[in-house]
Amino acid sequence: MNNRNLNQQLAPLQKALQTHGERLQFQIGQPLCNEDYLPGHVLLIESGTARLVGRSDGQLTTLAKLESGSVIGAASLLRGQSCETVRSATDLVAWSVSDQTFQQLYNDQKDIQNCCDAFIWDAEVAALLQELLARDPKNQDSLATWLKRVGALATSVAAIDFESEPALKKTMLIPGFITKQLAHRQ
């Protein structure tokens, strides 16, 4: 997803993270989030880049490049299960709020709740794909290949207005598409 679309979709959350957050600096290679633990914070990248990493074909690989405007940790907290391993790829500056502050913002501000519920988080898609691919012994494609296929779908779905049923996108459309694609390959 390009940076402009990201900034438009997550604008209410980004503004709140800057308003309520603390500005932190990270060095190259420093972990920002680990999929082994629910994060204790949510980060908004102000400058620099990071990598969402995961295993594909048994190798640690970059699943997505995260840039200015990207939010780290929210997907894990919203699903109640960690799904993000993120490392700083360059020196990085980010705004940080605690998990409790994020939860309060999400619960109290409808615009933040709406943008979070309607957004397709790369880490969440990767986690879902990993679960589905693990159940499909006939699949020959890597996680990275599937993420490229789904990326185009996610960009086009982002243009659809799901405001009346924001959960519909996550619970039906994306998993249904992936399941259908896997079924066609068998």
N, C-alpha and C positions, 0 to 999 in steps of 0.2 A: 504494500500500500504506500502511495507516495506521501511525503511529509505534509503536503497541503491538505489532503483529505483527512489525515490523522489529526491535524490541528483543528480542523473544522468539527470533526465528530467528537473530539474529547475536550473541546474548549472549556466547558464548565468545570470539568475536573482539573484541567491544567491550571486554570485561574485559581481555584481553591487550594491546590497544592503549593502554588507560589505564595498565596496570601497567608496560609497557615503553616508553611514549611520552614525548615531550616536549610540553609544553603551549605552543601558539603562538597568536598573535592575528593576524587578517587584517582589512583594511579593506574597506569597500564597493567592489565592482568588481574587487578583487584576484583574479588567476587562482590557482586551487587545483590545477588539472590541465589539461593541454593535449593534445588528441588527436593532435597532431603528434609527440609524444614519449612513450615509456614513462616513467611517473612514477618518480622516485627515492625516493618515500615513499608511505605510505598514511596517510590522515587519518580521524579519527573526530570528527564534529562534536559538540562539547559544548553550545554555545549559538550562536544565530544561525541564519541560513538561507543557502543557496547555490542556484544554478541550474545544472542540467545543460543545456547549450545545444547546439544543432545546427541544421542547415539543413533547412528544410521549405518547399517551393515557392520555393526560391532565397533565402529570407529567414532570417536568424539568429533563432531563436525558443527559448523555454524549453520543454524537453522534459519536465522533471521538477523539482519543488521538493524540495530536500534540507534536512532539519531535524536537530535533535538526535538522535543515534543513527545517522545516515547515515554510511556508509563510502565514501570517495573514493579511487580509485587501485587498489583490489583487483581489480576486474573486468579492467582493462587488464593488470595483472601476471599474473593467472591465465590469461588467454587468450594472453599473450605478444605482444599487439598492442594498441596504444593505441586506446581507444574512448571516452575521456571528456574533454570540455571542460567545466570547471566554474569558475564565477565566484562570488565572495561576493556575496550580495544584500543583506546587512546586515553590520554589524560582527560578526565571527565568532571563536569560540574553538574550537580543535580540538587533539586529541592527534595527534602525528605519530611514526611509526616509519619507519626507512629501508626501502627495498625488500629489502635483505638480511635485516633483522630479520623482516620480514613473511614472507619465504620460509622462514626458519628456523622461525618459529612454525607456519606451514602444514605444513612437513615433519615437525616433531617432535610436534605436538599433534593427535591424531586428532579431538578434538571441534571444533577450529578447521577442520581439513580438511573434516570432514563438513558443518559449517554453511556454509562457503564453496562447496562443491560442490553443495549442495542449494538455495542461494539463487539467485533469478532477479534478476540485476543489471539495473537500468533501462538503463544505458549499453550493456550487451551486447545487450539486446533491440533497442534503437534501431539499433545497428550492423548487426545481422542484418536488421532490417527494411529499412534503407537498401540493403543488398546485394540483397535479394530484389526490392524495388521498382525498383531500377535495371535489373533483368533483365525487367521487365514493362512494355512500352511502352503497353499498354492501360490500365494503372492510372491512375485519375483522382484518387485520394485522396492527401492529403498524409501525410507522415510523422507529423505531430501527430495526425491522425485515426486512423491505424493504431495509434499508441501508446495512444490512449484505448481502442480495441477490445481490444487485447492486455492492457491493464492489468487489466481485469476477469478475464480468464483467469489472469493471473499470480497474482492474489490468491486465486483458488479453487484453483489448482495448489499454492500454498504450503501449503495445508491437507493435502495428500496426503503420506503417508510414503514417501519414495523412498530410505530409508536403505540398503536392500539393493542398489539400483542408482541412486546419486545422479546419475550422468552421463546416465541415461535421460531425465530431464526436459529437459536442455539439448539433447541430441543428437537426440531424437525428437519429443517432445511439442510444444514451442514451435515449432520450425521446421516441423513437419508441420502444425500448426494454421494457421500463416501461409501456407504454400504452398497448403493446401486453400482458404483464404479467397480467395487471389489467383486460383486456378483457377476458383472459382465466379463470379468477376466477369467472366471472359472470354467 
